[in-house]
Amino acid sequence: MEVLLVYLALGAAAGLIAGLFGVGGGVIIVPVLALSYATQGMDSAVIMHMALGTSLATIVVTSLSSIRAHHRLGNVPWDVMKPMIPGIAVGALAGAFLAHWIPSDWLQRLFGVFALILAVQIAFGGRPSAGRGLPGPAGLAGAGGIIGTGSALTGIGGGSLTVPFLVWCSVPIHRAVGAGAAGGLPIAVAGAAGYMLVGWQVPVLPEWSTGYVYWPAFAGISVATVLMAPLGARLAAWLPAHILRGLFALLLIIIGIRMLV
């Protein structure tokens, strides 16, 4: 029962963050799941893989709710996302296969460093240079591939990379957040499928798992995220841009330090 309550609370926090920042909630889900799995006695060799795979699976549900909320508010630039989505999906699948060969402790360090670098970029270097615009369709597809791979390696829905990239390309922050939410769905679907495939025959997996996706955690988190993501999206549309950027950076700093120490 205590573990289920943890999953429900985690899902509520992740849903709020997904709607607010367009990041799919993975910045919260991954580290908390890693800690929870450790206390449950899961094999340390697969703890981070299980956290990453399960996080991406929950983001499938989270992103659907978040996309709907941002779309209703008119904050999803579909013209930008259409050429990015194929690259995102291919990159996410490749990232899951790559993560299978990386030791769990190195994945944890990668996650921590990744979060801190993004926090610095958002807080101090996120404003685009004057006159910089979006690349063409091929450039957007290539950027999508990089975003998908990085997101699958860190279990994040893509907003943590999509948002700063689009802001750098002079896309307004609220529309960039909406794009991050939209990009989370192909990342989550392709990434979760990849983690299930590569972990299928791993002998130390716990019961109720398919590859690196642990279904009890998925169920508890998903129920709560659906309820909270629309609230986060409304907050994102209401908050001033500079406050939204500052909160995003602070969140990433907290998570990055936690994963490193």
Contacts in CASP RR format, 6 or more apart in sequence:
PFRMAT RR
TARGET T0000
AUTHOR 0000-0000-0000
METHOD contacts of the structure
MODEL  1
MEVLLVYLALGAAAGLIAGLFGVGGGVIIVPVLALSYATQGMDSAVIMHM
ALGTSLATIVVTSLSSIRAHHRLGNVPWDVMKPMIPGIAVGALAGAFLAH
WIPSDWLQRLFGVFALILAVQIAFGGRPSAGRGLPGPAGLAGAGGIIGTG
SALTGIGGGSLTVPFLVWCSVPIHRAVGAGAAGGLPIAVAGAAGYMLVGW
QVPVLPEWSTGYVYWPAFAGISVATVLMAPLGARLAAWLPAHILRGLFAL
LLIIIGIRMLV
3 36 0 8 1.000
3 40 0 8 1.000
3 216 0 8 1.000
4 216 0 8 1.000
4 220 0 8 1.000
6 32 0 8 1.000
6 36 0 8 1.000
7 36 0 8 1.000
7 216 0 8 1.000
7 217 0 8 1.000
7 219 0 8 1.000
7 220 0 8 1.000
7 221 0 8 1.000
7 224 0 8 1.000
8 220 0 8 1.000
8 221 0 8 1.000
8 223 0 8 1.000
8 224 0 8 1.000
9 224 0 8 1.000
10 28 0 8 1.000
10 29 0 8 1.000
10 32 0 8 1.000
10 33 0 8 1.000
10 36 0 8 1.000
10 221 0 8 1.000
10 224 0 8 1.000
11 29 0 8 1.000
11 58 0 8 1.000
11 220 0 8 1.000
11 221 0 8 1.000
11 222 0 8 1.000
11 223 0 8 1.000
11 224 0 8 1.000
11 225 0 8 1.000
11 228 0 8 1.000
12 224 0 8 1.000
12 225 0 8 1.000
12 227 0 8 1.000
12 228 0 8 1.000
13 28 0 8 1.000
13 228 0 8 1.000
14 24 0 8 1.000
14 25 0 8 1.000
14 26 0 8 1.000
14 28 0 8 1.000
14 29 0 8 1.000
14 58 0 8 1.000
14 62 0 8 1.000
14 221 0 8 1.000
14 224 0 8 1.000
14 225 0 8 1.000
14 228 0 8 1.000
15 24 0 8 1.000
15 25 0 8 1.000
15 62 0 8 1.000
15 65 0 8 1.000
15 66 0 8 1.000
15 224 0 8 1.000
15 225 0 8 1.000
15 227 0 8 1.000
15 228 0 8 1.000
15 229 0 8 1.000
15 232 0 8 1.000
16 228 0 8 1.000
16 229 0 8 1.000
16 231 0 8 1.000
16 232 0 8 1.000
16 235 0 8 1.000
17 23 0 8 1.000
17 24 0 8 1.000
17 25 0 8 1.000
17 26 0 8 1.000
17 27 0 8 1.000
17 28 0 8 1.000
17 232 0 8 1.000
17 251 0 8 1.000
18 24 0 8 1.000
18 25 0 8 1.000
18 59 0 8 1.000
18 62 0 8 1.000
18 63 0 8 1.000
18 65 0 8 1.000
18 66 0 8 1.000
18 181 0 8 1.000
18 225 0 8 1.000
18 228 0 8 1.000
18 229 0 8 1.000
18 232 0 8 1.000
19 66 0 8 1.000
19 69 0 8 1.000
19 70 0 8 1.000
19 177 0 8 1.000
19 181 0 8 1.000
19 228 0 8 1.000
19 229 0 8 1.000
19 230 0 8 1.000
19 231 0 8 1.000
19 232 0 8 1.000
19 233 0 8 1.000
19 235 0 8 1.000
19 236 0 8 1.000
20 177 0 8 1.000
20 232 0 8 1.000
20 233 0 8 1.000
20 235 0 8 1.000
20 236 0 8 1.000
20 239 0 8 1.000
20 244 0 8 1.000
20 247 0 8 1.000
21 159 0 8 1.000
21 163 0 8 1.000
21 177 0 8 1.000
21 236 0 8 1.000
21 244 0 8 1.000
21 247 0 8 1.000
21 248 0 8 1.000
21 251 0 8 1.000
22 66 0 8 1.000
22 70 0 8 1.000
22 159 0 8 1.000
22 163 0 8 1.000
22 177 0 8 1.000
22 178 0 8 1.000
22 180 0 8 1.000
22 181 0 8 1.000
22 184 0 8 1.000
22 236 0 8 1.000
23 156 0 8 1.000
23 157 0 8 1.000
23 158 0 8 1.000
23 159 0 8 1.000
23 160 0 8 1.000
23 163 0 8 1.000
23 180 0 8 1.000
24 59 0 8 1.000
24 62 0 8 1.000
24 63 0 8 1.000
24 66 0 8 1.000
24 156 0 8 1.000
24 157 0 8 1.000
24 158 0 8 1.000
24 159 0 8 1.000
24 181 0 8 1.000
24 184 0 8 1.000
24 188 0 8 1.000
25 55 0 8 1.000
25 59 0 8 1.000
25 62 0 8 1.000
25 156 0 8 1.000
25 157 0 8 1.000
25 225 0 8 1.000
26 55 0 8 1.000
26 59 0 8 1.000
26 155 0 8 1.000
26 156 0 8 1.000
26 157 0 8 1.000
27 115 0 8 1.000
27 156 0 8 1.000
27 160 0 8 1.000
27 251 0 8 1.000
27 252 0 8 1.000
27 255 0 8 1.000
28 255 0 8 1.000
29 51 0 8 1.000
29 54 0 8 1.000
29 55 0 8 1.000
29 58 0 8 1.000
29 59 0 8 1.000
29 155 0 8 1.000
29 221 0 8 1.000
30 48 0 8 1.000
30 51 0 8 1.000
30 52 0 8 1.000
30 55 0 8 1.000
30 111 0 8 1.000
30 154 0 8 1.000
30 155 0 8 1.000
30 156 0 8 1.000
31 51 0 8 1.000
31 111 0 8 1.000
31 255 0 8 1.000
31 258 0 8 1.000
31 259 0 8 1.000
33 50 0 8 1.000
33 51 0 8 1.000
33 54 0 8 1.000
33 55 0 8 1.000
33 217 0 8 1.000
34 47 0 8 1.000
34 48 0 8 1.000
34 51 0 8 1.000
34 108 0 8 1.000
36 217 0 8 1.000
37 47 0 8 1.000
37 50 0 8 1.000
37 51 0 8 1.000
37 214 0 8 1.000
38 44 0 8 1.000
38 47 0 8 1.000
40 206 0 8 1.000
42 50 0 8 1.000
42 206 0 8 1.000
43 204 0 8 1.000
44 104 0 8 1.000
45 103 0 8 1.000
45 104 0 8 1.000
45 204 0 8 1.000
46 104 0 8 1.000
46 202 0 8 1.000
46 204 0 8 1.000
46 205 0 8 1.000
46 212 0 8 1.000
47 104 0 8 1.000
48 104 0 8 1.000
48 105 0 8 1.000
48 107 0 8 1.000
48 108 0 8 1.000
48 111 0 8 1.000
49 99 0 8 1.000
49 100 0 8 1.000
49 104 0 8 1.000
49 107 0 8 1.000
49 195 0 8 1.000
49 199 0 8 1.000
49 212 0 8 1.000
50 205 0 8 1.000
50 206 0 8 1.000
50 209 0 8 1.000
50 212 0 8 1.000
50 213 0 8 1.000
50 214 0 8 1.000
51 155 0 8 1.000
52 99 0 8 1.000
52 107 0 8 1.000
52 152 0 8 1.000
52 153 0 8 1.000
52 154 0 8 1.000
52 155 0 8 1.000
52 195 0 8 1.000
52 212 0 8 1.000
53 96 0 8 1.000
53 155 0 8 1.000
53 191 0 8 1.000
53 192 0 8 1.000
53 195 0 8 1.000
53 196 0 8 1.000
53 212 0 8 1.000
53 213 0 8 1.000
54 212 0 8 1.000
54 213 0 8 1.000
54 214 0 8 1.000
54 217 0 8 1.000
54 218 0 8 1.000
54 221 0 8 1.000
55 155 0 8 1.000
55 156 0 8 1.000
56 92 0 8 1.000
56 96 0 8 1.000
56 152 0 8 1.000
56 155 0 8 1.000
56 157 0 8 1.000
56 187 0 8 1.000
56 188 0 8 1.000
56 191 0 8 1.000
56 192 0 8 1.000
56 195 0 8 1.000
56 213 0 8 1.000
57 188 0 8 1.000
57 192 0 8 1.000
57 195 0 8 1.000
57 213 0 8 1.000
57 218 0 8 1.000
58 188 0 8 1.000
58 217 0 8 1.000
58 218 0 8 1.000
58 221 0 8 1.000
58 222 0 8 1.000
58 225 0 8 1.000
59 155 0 8 1.000
59 157 0 8 1.000
59 184 0 8 1.000
59 185 0 8 1.000
59 187 0 8 1.000
59 188 0 8 1.000
59 192 0 8 1.000
60 185 0 8 1.000
60 188 0 8 1.000
60 189 0 8 1.000
60 192 0 8 1.000
61 222 0 8 1.000
61 225 0 8 1.000
61 226 0 8 1.000
62 188 0 8 1.000
62 222 0 8 1.000
62 225 0 8 1.000
62 226 0 8 1.000
62 229 0 8 1.000
63 157 0 8 1.000
63 181 0 8 1.000
63 182 0 8 1.000
63 183 0 8 1.000
63 184 0 8 1.000
63 185 0 8 1.000
63 188 0 8 1.000
64 185 0 8 1.000
65 225 0 8 1.000
65 226 0 8 1.000
65 229 0 8 1.000
65 230 0 8 1.000
66 181 0 8 1.000
66 229 0 8 1.000
66 230 0 8 1.000
66 233 0 8 1.000
67 76 0 8 1.000
67 178 0 8 1.000
67 181 0 8 1.000
67 182 0 8 1.000
67 185 0 8 1.000
68 230 0 8 1.000
69 181 0 8 1.000
69 229 0 8 1.000
69 230 0 8 1.000
69 232 0 8 1.000
69 233 0 8 1.000
69 234 0 8 1.000
70 76 0 8 1.000
70 177 0 8 1.000
70 178 0 8 1.000
70 181 0 8 1.000
70 182 0 8 1.000
70 233 0 8 1.000
70 236 0 8 1.000
71 182 0 8 1.000
73 233 0 8 1.000
73 234 0 8 1.000
73 237 0 8 1.000
75 174 0 8 1.000
75 175 0 8 1.000
75 177 0 8 1.000
75 178 0 8 1.000
75 233 0 8 1.000
75 236 0 8 1.000
75 237 0 8 1.000
76 175 0 8 1.000
76 178 0 8 1.000
76 179 0 8 1.000
76 181 0 8 1.000
76 182 0 8 1.000
77 166 0 8 1.000
77 171 0 8 1.000
77 175 0 8 1.000
77 178 0 8 1.000
77 179 0 8 1.000
78 182 0 8 1.000
80 134 0 8 1.000
80 140 0 8 1.000
80 166 0 8 1.000
80 171 0 8 1.000
80 179 0 8 1.000
81 179 0 8 1.000
81 182 0 8 1.000
81 183 0 8 1.000
83 136 0 8 1.000
83 137 0 8 1.000
83 138 0 8 1.000
83 139 0 8 1.000
83 140 0 8 1.000
83 141 0 8 1.000
84 140 0 8 1.000
84 141 0 8 1.000
84 143 0 8 1.000
84 144 0 8 1.000
84 147 0 8 1.000
84 162 0 8 1.000
84 183 0 8 1.000
85 144 0 8 1.000
85 182 0 8 1.000
85 183 0 8 1.000
85 186 0 8 1.000
86 141 0 8 1.000
87 141 0 8 1.000
87 142 0 8 1.000
87 144 0 8 1.000
87 145 0 8 1.000
87 148 0 8 1.000
88 144 0 8 1.000
88 145 0 8 1.000
88 147 0 8 1.000
88 148 0 8 1.000
88 151 0 8 1.000
88 158 0 8 1.000
88 183 0 8 1.000
88 184 0 8 1.000
88 186 0 8 1.000
88 187 0 8 1.000
88 190 0 8 1.000
89 148 0 8 1.000
89 186 0 8 1.000
89 187 0 8 1.000
89 189 0 8 1.000
89 190 0 8 1.000
90 145 0 8 1.000
90 190 0 8 1.000
91 144 0 8 1.000
91 145 0 8 1.000
91 146 0 8 1.000
91 147 0 8 1.000
91 148 0 8 1.000
91 149 0 8 1.000
91 150 0 8 1.000
91 152 0 8 1.000
91 190 0 8 1.000
92 148 0 8 1.000
92 149 0 8 1.000
92 151 0 8 1.000
92 152 0 8 1.000
92 186 0 8 1.000
92 187 0 8 1.000
92 188 0 8 1.000
92 189 0 8 1.000
92 190 0 8 1.000
92 191 0 8 1.000
93 152 0 8 1.000
93 190 0 8 1.000
93 191 0 8 1.000
93 193 0 8 1.000
93 194 0 8 1.000
94 149 0 8 1.000
94 152 0 8 1.000
95 148 0 8 1.000
95 149 0 8 1.000
95 150 0 8 1.000
95 152 0 8 1.000
95 153 0 8 1.000
95 191 0 8 1.000
96 152 0 8 1.000
96 190 0 8 1.000
96 191 0 8 1.000
96 192 0 8 1.000
96 193 0 8 1.000
96 194 0 8 1.000
96 195 0 8 1.000
96 197 0 8 1.000
96 198 0 8 1.000
97 194 0 8 1.000
97 197 0 8 1.000
97 198 0 8 1.000
98 149 0 8 1.000
98 152 0 8 1.000
98 153 0 8 1.000
99 107 0 8 1.000
99 152 0 8 1.000
99 153 0 8 1.000
99 195 0 8 1.000
99 198 0 8 1.000
100 195 0 8 1.000
100 198 0 8 1.000
100 199 0 8 1.000
102 110 0 8 1.000
102 153 0 8 1.000
107 153 0 8 1.000
108 259 0 8 1.000
109 259 0 8 1.000
109 260 0 8 1.000
110 153 0 8 1.000
110 154 0 8 1.000
111 154 0 8 1.000
111 155 0 8 1.000
111 256 0 8 1.000
111 259 0 8 1.000
112 255 0 8 1.000
112 256 0 8 1.000
112 257 0 8 1.000
112 258 0 8 1.000
112 259 0 8 1.000
112 260 0 8 1.000
113 256 0 8 1.000
113 260 0 8 1.000
114 150 0 8 1.000
114 154 0 8 1.000
114 160 0 8 1.000
114 256 0 8 1.000
115 154 0 8 1.000
115 160 0 8 1.000
115 252 0 8 1.000
115 253 0 8 1.000
115 255 0 8 1.000
115 256 0 8 1.000
115 259 0 8 1.000
116 252 0 8 1.000
116 253 0 8 1.000
116 256 0 8 1.000
116 257 0 8 1.000
116 260 0 8 1.000
118 160 0 8 1.000
118 161 0 8 1.000
118 164 0 8 1.000
118 252 0 8 1.000
119 249 0 8 1.000
119 250 0 8 1.000
119 251 0 8 1.000
119 252 0 8 1.000
119 253 0 8 1.000
119 256 0 8 1.000
120 249 0 8 1.000
121 164 0 8 1.000
122 163 0 8 1.000
122 164 0 8 1.000
122 245 0 8 1.000
122 246 0 8 1.000
122 248 0 8 1.000
122 249 0 8 1.000
122 252 0 8 1.000
123 245 0 8 1.000
123 246 0 8 1.000
123 249 0 8 1.000
126 164 0 8 1.000
126 167 0 8 1.000
126 168 0 8 1.000
126 245 0 8 1.000
127 167 0 8 1.000
128 167 0 8 1.000
128 168 0 8 1.000
128 169 0 8 1.000
128 170 0 8 1.000
131 170 0 8 1.000
132 168 0 8 1.000
132 169 0 8 1.000
132 170 0 8 1.000
133 169 0 8 1.000
133 170 0 8 1.000
134 140 0 8 1.000
134 166 0 8 1.000
134 169 0 8 1.000
134 170 0 8 1.000
134 171 0 8 1.000
135 143 0 8 1.000
135 169 0 8 1.000
143 165 0 8 1.000
144 162 0 8 1.000
146 161 0 8 1.000
147 158 0 8 1.000
147 159 0 8 1.000
147 161 0 8 1.000
147 162 0 8 1.000
147 165 0 8 1.000
147 187 0 8 1.000
148 158 0 8 1.000
148 161 0 8 1.000
148 187 0 8 1.000
148 190 0 8 1.000
150 156 0 8 1.000
150 161 0 8 1.000
151 157 0 8 1.000
151 158 0 8 1.000
151 159 0 8 1.000
151 160 0 8 1.000
151 161 0 8 1.000
151 184 0 8 1.000
151 187 0 8 1.000
152 187 0 8 1.000
152 190 0 8 1.000
152 191 0 8 1.000
152 194 0 8 1.000
152 195 0 8 1.000
154 160 0 8 1.000
157 180 0 8 1.000
157 183 0 8 1.000
157 184 0 8 1.000
157 187 0 8 1.000
157 188 0 8 1.000
158 180 0 8 1.000
158 183 0 8 1.000
158 184 0 8 1.000
158 187 0 8 1.000
159 177 0 8 1.000
159 179 0 8 1.000
159 180 0 8 1.000
159 181 0 8 1.000
159 183 0 8 1.000
159 184 0 8 1.000
160 252 0 8 1.000
162 176 0 8 1.000
162 179 0 8 1.000
162 180 0 8 1.000
162 183 0 8 1.000
162 184 0 8 1.000
163 173 0 8 1.000
163 176 0 8 1.000
163 177 0 8 1.000
163 179 0 8 1.000
163 180 0 8 1.000
163 248 0 8 1.000
166 175 0 8 1.000
166 176 0 8 1.000
166 179 0 8 1.000
166 180 0 8 1.000
167 173 0 8 1.000
167 176 0 8 1.000
171 179 0 8 1.000
172 241 0 8 1.000
173 241 0 8 1.000
173 244 0 8 1.000
173 245 0 8 1.000
174 236 0 8 1.000
174 237 0 8 1.000
174 241 0 8 1.000
174 244 0 8 1.000
177 236 0 8 1.000
177 244 0 8 1.000
178 236 0 8 1.000
181 233 0 8 1.000
192 213 0 8 1.000
195 211 0 8 1.000
195 212 0 8 1.000
195 213 0 8 1.000
196 210 0 8 1.000
196 211 0 8 1.000
196 212 0 8 1.000
196 213 0 8 1.000
197 211 0 8 1.000
198 211 0 8 1.000
198 212 0 8 1.000
199 205 0 8 1.000
199 211 0 8 1.000
199 212 0 8 1.000
200 210 0 8 1.000
200 211 0 8 1.000
202 211 0 8 1.000
202 212 0 8 1.000
205 211 0 8 1.000
205 212 0 8 1.000
206 214 0 8 1.000
208 214 0 8 1.000
208 215 0 8 1.000
208 216 0 8 1.000
209 215 0 8 1.000
236 244 0 8 1.000
239 247 0 8 1.000
END
